[in-house]
Structure formats: C-alpha cells, structure tokens
C-alpha cells in the first residue's frame, strides 16, 4: 500500500494556498470601470513602459496595458467603446487564466481515463501493473469536472465575458450588436443546451470511471472466472464509443466556441491528441516518481519504454493534426478561416511558436532514440517540456478569443497553475492510498509483471 508522505501533502497544500491567494489578487487588481482603464493606460504612458522594462508578473502591471494599448490602437471605432472593449479583456484575464489551468488538469485526468479504457478494450497484457496509477489519476476527473462545470455555469450566468457568443445582444435582431453568424448557430450555442451537454459529458465520463473502478476492485476479490474483468471489457468498449463523440463535442463547446465565427473539422481530434499525450505523460512521470520511492517494484524499464513510446508517438500525431489544420487553412487563404491563425501569429507569436517547438521539435529530438526512452531522467525532462507545451497549446486556444491582445503570462496565470497543480497532486496521491498498487486479480497481471523486451 502506498502512504502519502507528509512532505508531499504539505507541498500540495502550500501550492493550493499560494495559488488561491495569487489568483484572488489577480481578480482584485483588474480594472473595474472605464475610468480605471483610462487611468491605467495613461499611467503607463507617463512611465513610457514597454516589454523591455516590464519585469513584474502582476496582472495590473505594464505587461497587460502594453497589449491592451495595441488592441486599442487596432480597434476601428473611437470613444469609450474602445475602453469598454479593453475593460472586458482585462476583466476576462484572471477568469481565462482560471479556465486554462482548470481545463488543462481536467484534460489530463480525461486523457488517462481514455487510455485506461483502451487497455481493457484491447485486452492489453503489458499495462495492468500500471492500472492503479491510472485509476488514481482519474480520481481527479470528478472534482475537476465539477470545477469546470461551475466555471461554465458562471459564464452562462454572465459573471464574466469569456464566451463572446453568450451575450444575448448578439442574437437579438433589434440590437445594434446583432451578429447573424452567431445567431445562425444559436440552436447549438445557447446557454441552457450548452450546460445540459456539459452535464451529459461529465456524467457519462464519471459514470464509466465509477463502474470501471468498482469492477477492478471486485476482480481482485473474486478473480475466479474473470466475471468482473469481462464486465470491465464490455463497459470499456462501450465507453470508448461514447467518449469519442462526447470528447469532440466537448472540444467544440469548451474550446472552439471561444472563437464562434471559426470552426475546424479537425478540432475534436486535435484536442484529443493534446489531452491523450498529456495524460500519458503524467502517467509516466508519476510511475517514475513512485519507483524512485521504492514502490511499483514490478514495473520495469520496458514499461517505462512503452510509455515513452506513446509520448513520442502521440506527439507526432498531434503535430500531424496541427500541420494538417494549419496548412489547409493557410493554403486556402479564406478570410474567415485564416483570421484564427493570423490573430495568434501576430499577437501570440512567442507562445504560438514556442508551443510548436515544445510539442514537436523537443520530443522528436529527445525521444526518437530508443535507448533514451529507458532513461528515467530523460523521460522526466521530456515529459515536463511536453506538459508545458500543451499548457501553452490550451493557452493559445483560449486566450485570443477571451482576452484578445491583452494577454500576459503574469500573476493570474502562474497562480492558477499552482492552485490546480496542488489540488491535482493532493487528490491523485491520496487516491493511491485507497487500494494496493497491484491489480492482482487481473487475468493478465503475470504477463504484465514479466513484460520484457
């Protein structure tokens, strides 16, 4: 049995407290009125600031206002409408930071859940020694899902302006802000149906996890006849069908609708690749950590090698999808399509190209060699870079549609990551203490324990 160390428990609590305090400070320091925005920008003008002079991570500091001014200068209108637009962007910034971090850690749990189901559906013989680690990571799915739903509901009740399409004026034909494109999508993009779909997604995923864990424990208690394993196989096969549909719809709702005028038929697969490789990477990192502490003695270098192969392979798959989406849109050069990438290349150049290097070039160079996949510190280094790259990927997908050019990786972004990292570590490692680390009743457990090549 695994025992949660006091040091790890304390670390997770400290991360949560520091993250919560920093995030609260981010909310409190955002401008509350147009007058404050004007003073904010005027103050920056007086100091003659720029990126080169800005060393603060405070959301209210110059970094935000530089981007806000750029957004302001590009705006075609004049008067207070400019400042109101910037006000909404700056007020969205801590909300968007919260959303990005919440979704990032939630998608890790969801990616591992899909990987877990695949192992049962494929009747894989190499992976059962890792099942308890997978089950622990997926324990974050329910609390993480609740947090996601609360944020979505708060957006639906207009506590923030994250989702542009939720503004009722955009679908009101009598309003000067009427948007025919968004109104045409209102049959799908409306708040009640949006939240109902979210409940269906989260409920279905949580229900599968509940029964999968239940059957796994029962199989340990009653291994004769493999009755419970067969049930796990059946529900896993059914879940994967449900998952591939709901994951695609989730990606449209929770990510793509930040840019409601734009769409991509590849988007569901693109988000899937990101959550899948992130989940497998975290699985590898936690497995290596547990082995370093003397646990998982039945996990060997061949298991780590296979996890690293998945990290490498899905990183290449992610790149294939990214390039397919980007190349086709760039080549066709249709204005309503290319605007998605133009915004990111012009206003998010560093995170956009940095994300591409971290998610493709780095894994390609580090994990291509077969021997390196068996070296734990190499896998850990590659895993940390991959996770940072996919955080930036989510950042690039969410921020342009919610904060526009008023972005900056500052106090809110760092604090939100710390908050959810602490929560994730606490929940996952606490879940590891609930059951033996070996799924001894699994019919493939001996094959998995002796897996070598």
MOCORUR-V222015 format. One record per residue. N is the residue number from 0. RES is the residue in three letters. SS is DSSP state (2 for helix, 1 for strand, 0 for the rest). NEAR is the number of other ideal C-beta (glycine too) atoms within 10 Angstrom. Layout:
N_RES_SS_NEAR ; N_RES_SS_NEAR
//
This chain:
0_UNK_0_9 ; 1_UNK_0_20 ; 2_UNK_0_10 ; 3_UNK_0_15 ; 4_UNK_0_11 ; 5_UNK_2_8 ; 6_UNK_2_8 ; 7_UNK_2_15 ; 8_UNK_2_14 ; 9_UNK_2_10 ; 10_UNK_2_15 ; 11_UNK_2_21 ; 12_UNK_2_14 ; 13_UNK_2_12 ; 14_UNK_2_21 ; 15_UNK_2_19 ; 16_UNK_2_13 ; 17_UNK_2_15 ; 18_UNK_2_21 ; 19_UNK_2_16 ; 20_UNK_2_13 ; 21_UNK_2_24 ; 22_UNK_2_25 ; 23_UNK_2_14 ; 24_UNK_2_16 ; 25_UNK_2_25 ; 26_UNK_2_15 ; 27_UNK_2_11 ; 28_UNK_0_18 ; 29_UNK_0_21 ; 30_UNK_0_21 ; 31_UNK_0_11 ; 32_UNK_0_11 ; 33_UNK_2_15 ; 34_UNK_2_12 ; 35_UNK_2_15 ; 36_UNK_2_26 ; 37_UNK_2_16 ; 38_UNK_2_12 ; 39_UNK_2_23 ; 40_UNK_2_19 ; 41_UNK_2_11 ; 42_UNK_2_12 ; 43_UNK_2_20 ; 44_UNK_2_11 ; 45_UNK_2_8 ; 46_UNK_2_12 ; 47_UNK_0_8 ; 48_UNK_0_17 ; 49_UNK_0_11 ; 50_UNK_2_10 ; 51_UNK_2_6 ; 52_UNK_2_11 ; 53_UNK_0_19 ; 54_UNK_0_8 ; 55_UNK_0_13 ; 56_UNK_0_17 ; 57_UNK_0_17 ; 58_UNK_0_25 ; 59_UNK_0_20 ; 60_UNK_0_19 ; 61_UNK_2_22 ; 62_UNK_2_23 ; 63_UNK_2_27 ; 64_UNK_2_26 ; 65_UNK_2_20 ; 66_UNK_2_23 ; 67_UNK_2_29 ; 68_UNK_2_19 ; 69_UNK_2_15 ; 70_UNK_2_20 ; 71_UNK_2_18 ; 72_UNK_2_9 ; 73_UNK_2_12 ; 74_UNK_0_14 ; 75_UNK_0_6 ; 76_UNK_0_9 ; 77_UNK_0_7 ; 78_UNK_0_7 ; 79_UNK_2_13 ; 80_UNK_2_12 ; 81_UNK_2_21 ; 82_UNK_2_21 ; 83_UNK_2_14 ; 84_UNK_2_18 ; 85_UNK_2_28 ; 86_UNK_2_24 ; 87_UNK_2_18 ; 88_UNK_2_25 ; 89_UNK_2_26 ; 90_UNK_2_19 ; 91_UNK_2_23 ; 92_UNK_2_28 ; 93_UNK_2_27 ; 94_UNK_2_23 ; 95_UNK_2_27 ; 96_UNK_2_31 ; 97_UNK_2_24 ; 98_UNK_2_27 ; 99_UNK_2_23 ; 100_UNK_2_28 ; 101_UNK_2_21 ; 102_UNK_2_25 ; 103_UNK_2_26 ; 104_UNK_2_27 ; 105_UNK_2_23 ; 106_UNK_2_26 ; 107_UNK_2_28 ; 108_UNK_2_28 ; 109_UNK_2_29 ; 110_UNK_2_27 ; 111_UNK_2_30 ; 112_UNK_2_25 ; 113_UNK_2_22 ; 114_UNK_2_22 ; 115_UNK_2_28 ; 116_UNK_2_25 ; 117_UNK_2_17 ; 118_UNK_2_20 ; 119_UNK_2_25 ; 120_UNK_2_18 ; 121_UNK_0_13 ; 122_UNK_0_11 ; 123_UNK_0_15 ; 124_UNK_0_16 ; 125_UNK_0_16 ; 126_UNK_0_22 ; 127_UNK_2_27 ; 128_UNK_2_25 ; 129_UNK_2_27 ; 130_UNK_2_23 ; 131_UNK_2_22 ; 132_UNK_2_26 ; 133_UNK_2_25 ; 134_UNK_2_23 ; 135_UNK_2_25 ; 136_UNK_2_26 ; 137_UNK_2_29 ; 138_UNK_0_21 ; 139_UNK_2_26 ; 140_UNK_2_22 ; 141_UNK_2_16 ; 142_UNK_2_16 ; 143_UNK_2_25 ; 144_UNK_2_22 ; 145_UNK_2_13 ; 146_UNK_2_20 ; 147_UNK_2_21 ; 148_UNK_2_15 ; 149_UNK_2_11 ; 150_UNK_2_19 ; 151_UNK_2_23 ; 152_UNK_2_15 ; 153_UNK_2_14 ; 154_UNK_2_20 ; 155_UNK_2_17 ; 156_UNK_0_11 ; 157_UNK_0_12 ; 158_UNK_0_11 ; 159_UNK_0_19 ; 160_UNK_0_18 ; 161_UNK_0_23 ; 162_UNK_0_22 ; 163_UNK_2_18 ; 164_UNK_2_23 ; 165_UNK_2_21 ; 166_UNK_0_15 ; 167_UNK_2_12 ; 168_UNK_2_11 ; 169_UNK_2_19 ; 170_UNK_2_20 ; 171_UNK_0_13 ; 172_UNK_0_7 ; 173_UNK_0_6 ; 174_UNK_0_12 ; 175_UNK_0_6 ; 176_UNK_0_11 ; 177_UNK_0_13 ; 178_UNK_0_19 ; 179_UNK_2_9 ; 180_UNK_2_12 ; 181_UNK_2_19 ; 182_UNK_2_15 ; 183_UNK_2_11 ; 184_UNK_0_16 ; 185_UNK_0_14 ; 186_UNK_0_8 ; 187_UNK_0_14 ; 188_UNK_0_20 ; 189_UNK_0_16 ; 190_UNK_2_17 ; 191_UNK_2_8 ; 192_UNK_2_13 ; 193_UNK_2_20 ; 194_UNK_2_17 ; 195_UNK_2_11 ; 196_UNK_2_18 ; 197_UNK_2_20 ; 198_UNK_2_13 ; 199_UNK_2_14 ; 200_UNK_2_23 ; 201_UNK_2_22 ; 202_UNK_2_12 ; 203_UNK_2_15 ; 204_UNK_2_24 ; 205_UNK_2_15 ; 206_UNK_2_13 ; 207_UNK_2_23 ; 208_UNK_2_22 ; 209_UNK_2_12 ; 210_UNK_2_14 ; 211_UNK_2_23 ; 212_UNK_2_19 ; 213_UNK_2_13 ; 214_UNK_2_20 ; 215_UNK_2_23 ; 216_UNK_2_17 ; 217_UNK_2_16 ; 218_UNK_2_22 ; 219_UNK_2_16 ; 220_UNK_2_9 ; 221_UNK_0_12 ; 222_UNK_0_16 ; 223_UNK_2_6 ; 224_UNK_2_9 ; 225_UNK_2_15 ; 226_UNK_2_13 ; 227_UNK_2_20 ; 228_UNK_2_22 ; 229_UNK_2_13 ; 230_UNK_2_17 ; 231_UNK_2_25 ; 232_UNK_2_17 ; 233_UNK_2_13 ; 234_UNK_2_19 ; 235_UNK_2_23 ; 236_UNK_2_14 ; 237_UNK_2_13 ; 238_UNK_2_25 ; 239_UNK_2_16 ; 240_UNK_2_10 ; 241_UNK_2_17 ; 242_UNK_2_22 ; 243_UNK_2_13 ; 244_UNK_2_12 ; 245_UNK_2_19 ; 246_UNK_2_22 ; 247_UNK_2_17 ; 248_UNK_2_15 ; 249_UNK_2_26 ; 250_UNK_2_22 ; 251_UNK_2_18 ; 252_UNK_2_19 ; 253_UNK_2_24 ; 254_UNK_0_21 ; 255_UNK_2_21 ; 256_UNK_2_22 ; 257_UNK_2_19 ; 258_UNK_2_19 ; 259_UNK_0_18 ; 260_UNK_0_15 ; 261_UNK_0_19 ; 262_UNK_0_14 ; 263_UNK_0_20 ; 264_UNK_0_9 ; 265_UNK_0_15 ; 266_UNK_2_18 ; 267_UNK_2_21 ; 268_UNK_2_21 ; 269_UNK_2_21 ; 270_UNK_2_25 ; 271_UNK_2_24 ; 272_UNK_2_24 ; 273_UNK_2_26 ; 274_UNK_2_27 ; 275_UNK_2_24 ; 276_UNK_2_27 ; 277_UNK_2_29 ; 278_UNK_2_25 ; 279_UNK_2_27 ; 280_UNK_2_29 ; 281_UNK_2_23 ; 282_UNK_2_25 ; 283_UNK_2_26 ; 284_UNK_2_20 ; 285_UNK_2_22 ; 286_UNK_2_22 ; 287_UNK_2_18 ; 288_UNK_2_16 ; 289_UNK_2_20 ; 290_UNK_2_18 ; 291_UNK_2_11 ; 292_UNK_0_11 ; 293_UNK_0_7 ; 294_UNK_0_18 ; 295_UNK_0_22 ; 296_UNK_0_12 ; 297_UNK_0_17 ; 298_UNK_0_22 ; 299_UNK_0_16 ; 300_UNK_2_15 ; 301_UNK_2_15 ; 302_UNK_2_22 ; 303_UNK_2_19 ; 304_UNK_2_17 ; 305_UNK_2_19 ; 306_UNK_2_24 ; 307_UNK_2_27 ; 308_UNK_2_14 ; 309_UNK_2_18 ; 310_UNK_2_24 ; 311_UNK_2_22 ; 312_UNK_2_14 ; 313_UNK_2_24 ; 314_UNK_2_26 ; 315_UNK_2_17 ; 316_UNK_2_17 ; 317_UNK_2_26 ; 318_UNK_2_17 ; 319_UNK_2_14 ; 320_UNK_2_20 ; 321_UNK_2_19 ; 322_UNK_2_13 ; 323_UNK_2_14 ; 324_UNK_2_19 ; 325_UNK_2_16 ; 326_UNK_2_10 ; 327_UNK_2_13 ; 328_UNK_2_18 ; 329_UNK_2_13 ; 330_UNK_2_9 ; 331_UNK_2_9 ; 332_UNK_0_8 ; 333_UNK_0_9 ; 334_UNK_2_7 ; 335_UNK_2_10 ; 336_UNK_2_18 ; 337_UNK_2_17 ; 338_UNK_2_14 ; 339_UNK_2_21 ; 340_UNK_2_15 ; 341_UNK_2_12 ; 342_UNK_2_18 ; 343_UNK_2_18 ; 344_UNK_2_12 ; 345_UNK_2_13 ; 346_UNK_2_20 ; 347_UNK_0_20 ; 348_UNK_2_10 ; 349_UNK_2_9 ; 350_UNK_2_20 ; 351_UNK_2_19 ; 352_UNK_2_13 ; 353_UNK_2_15 ; 354_UNK_2_23 ; 355_UNK_2_18 ; 356_UNK_2_12 ; 357_UNK_2_22 ; 358_UNK_2_26 ; 359_UNK_2_19 ; 360_UNK_2_14 ; 361_UNK_2_17 ; 362_UNK_2_26 ; 363_UNK_2_13 ; 364_UNK_2_11 ; 365_UNK_2_20 ; 366_UNK_2_22 ; 367_UNK_0_11 ; 368_UNK_0_12 ; 369_UNK_0_11 ; 370_UNK_2_8 ; 371_UNK_2_18 ; 372_UNK_2_23 ; 373_UNK_2_15 ; 374_UNK_0_16 ; 375_UNK_2_17 ; 376_UNK_2_9 ; 377_UNK_2_16 ; 378_UNK_2_24 ; 379_UNK_2_16 ; 380_UNK_2_14 ; 381_UNK_2_25 ; 382_UNK_2_26 ; 383_UNK_2_13 ; 384_UNK_2_18 ; 385_UNK_2_29 ; 386_UNK_2_19 ; 387_UNK_2_16 ; 388_UNK_2_25 ; 389_UNK_2_25 ; 390_UNK_2_22 ; 391_UNK_2_25 ; 392_UNK_2_24 ; 393_UNK_2_21 ; 394_UNK_2_22 ; 395_UNK_2_19 ; 396_UNK_2_24 ; 397_UNK_2_21 ; 398_UNK_2_29 ; 399_UNK_2_21 ; 400_UNK_2_23 ; 401_UNK_2_25 ; 402_UNK_0_28 ; 403_UNK_0_22 ; 404_UNK_0_21 ; 405_UNK_0_28 ; 406_UNK_0_26 ; 407_UNK_0_24 ; 408_UNK_0_16 ; 409_UNK_0_23 ; 410_UNK_2_22 ; 411_UNK_2_29 ; 412_UNK_2_26 ; 413_UNK_2_18 ; 414_UNK_2_26 ; 415_UNK_2_26 ; 416_UNK_2_22 ; 417_UNK_2_21 ; 418_UNK_2_25 ; 419_UNK_2_26 ; 420_UNK_2_18 ; 421_UNK_2_20 ; 422_UNK_2_23 ; 423_UNK_2_25 ; 424_UNK_2_21 ; 425_UNK_2_20 ; 426_UNK_2_20 ; 427_UNK_2_23 ; 428_UNK_2_21 ; 429_UNK_2_16 ; 430_UNK_2_20 ; 431_UNK_2_21 ; 432_UNK_0_12 ; 433_UNK_0_14 ; 434_UNK_0_18 ; 435_UNK_0_11 ; 436_UNK_0_21 ; 437_UNK_0_19 ; 438_UNK_0_22 ; 439_UNK_0_14 ; 440_UNK_0_19 ; 441_UNK_0_25 ; 442_UNK_0_15 ; 443_UNK_0_19 ; 444_UNK_2_20 ; 445_UNK_2_12 ; 446_UNK_2_14 ; 447_UNK_2_21 ; 448_UNK_2_16 ; 449_UNK_0_12 ; 450_UNK_0_19 ; 451_UNK_0_8 ; 452_UNK_0_7
//
